[in-house]
């Protein structure tokens, strides 16, 4: 398969994946675009990104609001 056909195949698969997640999950367009931007960053930096809880923002068990943050570490 040449580069153009590979690109077309990738784009069709990506489009199908996005459409599937829109139908199966309650994800809005902004969330999907944000996830795609994050994936783009990962591809461009060619790095694994690990998520850790920012200890300064961890909630106590008796708190009701959800203000805890998850911070990416490159």
C-alpha positions as CSV (number, residue, x, y, z in Angstrom):
1,X,0.0,0.0,0.0
2,X,1.4,3.4,-0.9
3,X,1.6,6.4,1.4
4,X,-1.7,8.0,0.1
5,X,-3.6,4.7,0.6
6,X,-2.1,4.3,4.1
7,X,-3.1,7.9,5.0
8,X,-6.7,7.4,3.7
9,X,-7.0,4.1,5.6
10,X,-5.8,5.8,8.8
11,X,-8.2,8.7,8.3
12,X,-11.2,6.4,7.7
13,X,-10.3,4.3,10.8
14,X,-9.9,7.4,12.9
15,X,-13.2,8.8,11.6
16,X,-15.0,5.5,12.4
17,X,-13.5,5.5,15.9
18,X,-14.6,9.0,16.6
19,X,-18.1,8.3,15.4
20,X,-18.3,5.2,17.5
21,X,-17.3,7.0,20.7
22,X,-19.8,9.8,19.9
23,X,-22.6,7.2,19.6
24,X,-21.6,4.9,22.5
25,X,-20.5,7.4,25.1
26,X,-21.7,10.8,26.3
27,X,-18.7,12.7,25.0
28,X,-19.1,16.2,23.7
29,X,-17.1,17.6,20.7
30,X,-14.8,19.6,23.0
31,X,-13.8,16.5,24.9
32,X,-13.1,14.6,21.7
33,X,-11.0,17.5,20.3
34,X,-9.1,17.8,23.5
35,X,-8.3,14.1,23.5
36,X,-7.2,14.3,19.9
37,X,-4.9,17.3,20.7
38,X,-3.4,15.4,23.6
39,X,-2.8,12.4,21.3
40,X,-1.2,14.8,18.8
41,X,1.1,16.1,21.5
42,X,2.1,12.5,22.4
43,X,2.8,11.7,18.7
44,X,4.8,14.9,18.2
45,X,6.9,14.5,21.4
46,X,7.2,10.7,20.9
47,X,7.0,10.4,24.6
48,X,5.0,8.3,27.1
49,X,2.9,10.5,29.3
50,X,2.2,9.3,32.8
51,X,-0.6,10.7,35.0
52,X,-0.1,11.3,38.6
53,X,-2.4,12.9,41.2
54,X,-1.3,16.3,42.2
55,X,-1.0,15.8,46.0
56,X,-1.7,19.4,46.8
57,X,-5.2,19.0,45.4
58,X,-6.2,15.6,46.8
59,X,-9.7,15.7,48.4
60,X,-10.5,14.5,51.9
61,X,-13.0,11.6,52.0
62,X,-15.6,13.9,53.6
63,X,-15.5,16.6,50.8
64,X,-18.2,16.5,48.3
65,X,-16.9,18.7,45.4
66,X,-14.4,17.3,42.9
67,X,-11.5,19.7,42.7
68,X,-8.7,17.2,42.5
69,X,-6.4,17.5,39.5
70,X,-4.5,14.9,37.5
71,X,-1.2,16.3,36.2
72,X,0.6,14.9,33.1
73,X,4.3,14.2,33.6
74,X,6.4,13.9,30.5
